[in-house]
Amino acid sequence: MSTQSLATPRRVVVIGGGLAGITAAIALAEAGAAVTLLEARPRLGGATTSFNRGALVVDTGQHVFLRCCSAYRGLLTRLGMTGSVRIQDRFDVTVLSPDGAAQLRRNALPGPLHMGAALARYPRLSLAERARVTRAGLAMRMLNPADPALDQQRLGDWLAAHGADPMSMTQAGFARFVLGESESAARIINAAGIKPRKNP
């Protein structure tokens, strides 16, 4: 959204206080509009929130972001929230499930080798699923994020065509296993998945 000044000051109502609504409200205010941001819940952030379940803090959205998530990091900076987050030197997360905990940690090797050891011993996927995730991830590295044809294909369909189901990719930390944390990786993922599923 352009933040150029509005020729005539306007009153604007933004409905929804999620990340998109907050971003739109800030841009409109910076352009000179009088903005009212409406949110049904008692807090802003939309799906980006946390709650406590006993001693466990549960994140429901945007609980992990990488260095390549420049728009999100920019929003945190504009909101003065950078002190509330931590960026790891190296991707390292613990995945909790009813079956126990599993660790996903990248090593110092370049992609796609950087997550090879973690994928090889990740217990949430069978050996066959690990092989399919690896194959799809390697194929994803060959995509050109500037190719407009990617905009016409849903990510789930692309994954299925390359032998990996979306749940396996999600379980595996999605495409970050093989793409790494680069800006081009983010563009590939966004380009491959920006077409939403249409209801029949």
C-alpha positions in Angstrom: 0.0 0.0 0.0 1.3 3.4 -0.9 1.9 5.8 2.0 1.8 8.9 -0.1 -0.3 11.7 1.4 -3.9 11.7 0.6 -5.0 14.8 -1.5 -8.0 15.2 0.8 -8.0 14.0 4.4 -10.4 11.1 4.7 -11.9 9.0 7.5 -11.3 5.3 7.0 -12.5 2.3 8.9 -10.4 -0.8 8.9 -12.3 -3.9 9.9 -10.1 -6.5 11.6 -7.1 -6.0 13.8 -5.0 -8.8 12.6 -1.6 -8.3 11.0 -3.1 -7.1 7.7 -5.5 -4.8 9.4 -2.8 -3.3 11.6 -0.5 -2.8 8.6 -3.3 -1.1 6.6 -4.3 1.1 9.5 -0.7 2.3 10.0 -0.1 3.0 6.2 -3.4 4.9 6.0 -2.6 7.0 9.1 0.8 7.8 7.7 -0.9 8.9 4.4 -3.0 11.4 6.4 -6.3 9.5 6.9 -8.2 9.5 10.2 -8.3 5.8 10.8 -10.6 3.8 13.1 -9.5 0.1 13.5 -12.3 -2.2 14.5 -11.6 -5.6 16.2 -14.2 -7.9 17.7 -11.8 -9.4 20.2 -10.5 -7.6 23.2 -6.9 -7.6 21.7 -5.2 -6.9 18.4 -3.2 -9.4 16.4 -5.8 -11.7 15.0 -4.5 -15.3 14.9 -1.1 -14.0 16.2 -1.5 -14.6 19.9 -0.5 -16.8 22.8 -2.4 -18.4 25.7 -1.3 -20.4 28.8 -2.3 -24.0 29.3 -0.9 -24.8 32.7 2.8 -24.1 32.6 2.9 -24.3 28.8 2.6 -21.1 26.6 0.8 -22.0 23.4 1.3 -19.8 20.3 -1.5 -19.8 17.8 0.0 -17.9 14.9 3.3 -16.4 13.7 5.0 -18.2 16.5 8.0 -18.8 14.3 9.4 -16.4 11.8 12.7 -16.3 10.0 15.2 -13.5 9.0 13.6 -13.6 5.5 10.2 -12.5 6.9 11.1 -8.9 6.2 7.6 -7.5 6.1 6.7 -9.0 9.5 10.0 -7.8 11.0 9.3 -4.4 9.6 5.9 -4.4 11.3 7.4 -5.4 14.6 9.8 -2.5 14.3 7.1 0.0 13.5 5.1 -1.2 16.5 8.1 -1.0 18.8 7.9 -4.7 19.5 11.4 -5.9 18.4 12.4 -6.3 22.1 9.6 -8.8 22.6 11.0 -11.3 20.0 14.2 -13.2 19.6 15.9 -14.2 16.3 18.0 -17.3 16.6 21.5 -17.5 15.2 20.5 -20.9 13.8 17.0 -22.5 13.3 16.4 -24.6 16.4 12.9 -25.5 17.6 11.4 -28.2 19.8 8.2 -29.7 18.3 5.8 -30.9 21.0 3.1 -33.5 20.5 1.2 -36.1 22.6 4.0 -38.5 21.6 6.7 -36.3 23.1 9.2 -33.7 22.0 11.3 -33.7 18.8 14.1 -31.3 17.9 14.6 -29.6 14.6 17.9 -27.9 14.3 19.9 -26.8 11.3 23.6 -27.3 11.1 26.2 -25.0 9.6 26.2 -26.6 6.1 24.6 -24.7 3.2 21.1 -25.7 2.0 19.8 -28.2 1.3 22.3 -30.0 3.5 21.7 -27.6 6.5 18.6 -29.6 7.7 19.6 -33.1 6.4 20.6 -34.5 9.8 17.5 -33.1 11.5 15.3 -34.6 8.8 17.0 -37.9 8.9 16.2 -38.4 12.6 12.9 -36.5 12.9 10.4 -39.0 14.4 7.2 -37.3 13.3 7.7 -38.6 9.8 8.1 -42.1 8.5 11.1 -42.9 6.3 8.9 -42.7 3.2 7.5 -39.3 4.2 11.1 -38.0 4.9 12.1 -39.1 1.4 9.0 -37.5 -0.2 9.6 -34.2 1.7 13.2 -34.2 0.6 12.3 -34.8 -3.0 9.7 -32.1 -3.1 12.0 -29.7 -1.3 14.7 -30.2 -3.8 12.3 -29.7 -6.6 11.1 -26.5 -5.0 14.6 -25.1 -5.0 14.4 -25.2 -8.8 11.4 -22.9 -9.0 11.8 -19.4 -10.3 9.9 -17.1 -7.9 9.5 -14.6 -10.8 7.5 -17.1 -12.9 3.9 -15.9 -13.1 2.7 -19.4 -13.7 3.3 -20.1 -10.0 0.5 -17.7 -9.2 -1.9 -20.0 -10.9 -1.1 -23.1 -8.7 -1.9 -23.8 -5.1 1.0 -24.9 -3.0 -0.9 -28.1 -1.9 -1.4 -29.1 -5.5 2.2 -28.5 -6.3 3.3 -30.6 -3.3 1.0 -33.4 -4.3 2.3 -33.3 -7.9 5.8 -33.7 -6.5 5.0 -36.6 -4.1 4.7 -34.8 -0.8 1.4 -34.1 1.0 1.1 -30.7 2.7 0.8 -32.3 6.2 4.2 -34.0 5.8 5.7 -30.7 4.7 4.1 -28.9 7.6 5.4 -31.6 10.0 8.8 -31.2 8.5 9.0 -27.5 9.2 7.7 -26.9 5.7 10.0 -26.0 2.9 12.6 -24.4 5.2 14.3 -27.8 5.4 15.7 -27.4 1.9 15.2 -23.8 1.1 16.9 -22.2 4.1 16.2 -18.8 5.4 16.9 -16.6 2.4 14.7 -13.9 0.8 14.4 -16.0 -2.3 13.1 -18.9 -0.2 10.3 -16.7 1.1 9.4 -15.5 -2.4 9.3 -19.1 -3.7 7.0 -20.2 -0.8 4.7 -17.1 -1.2 4.6 -17.4 -5.0 3.8 -21.1 -4.9 1.0 -20.7 -2.4 -0.7 -17.4 -3.0 -3.7 -18.7 -4.8 -6.3 -19.6 -2.2 -8.4 -22.7 -2.4 -11.9 -21.9 -3.8 -15.0 -23.4 -2.2 -17.0 -25.6 -4.7 
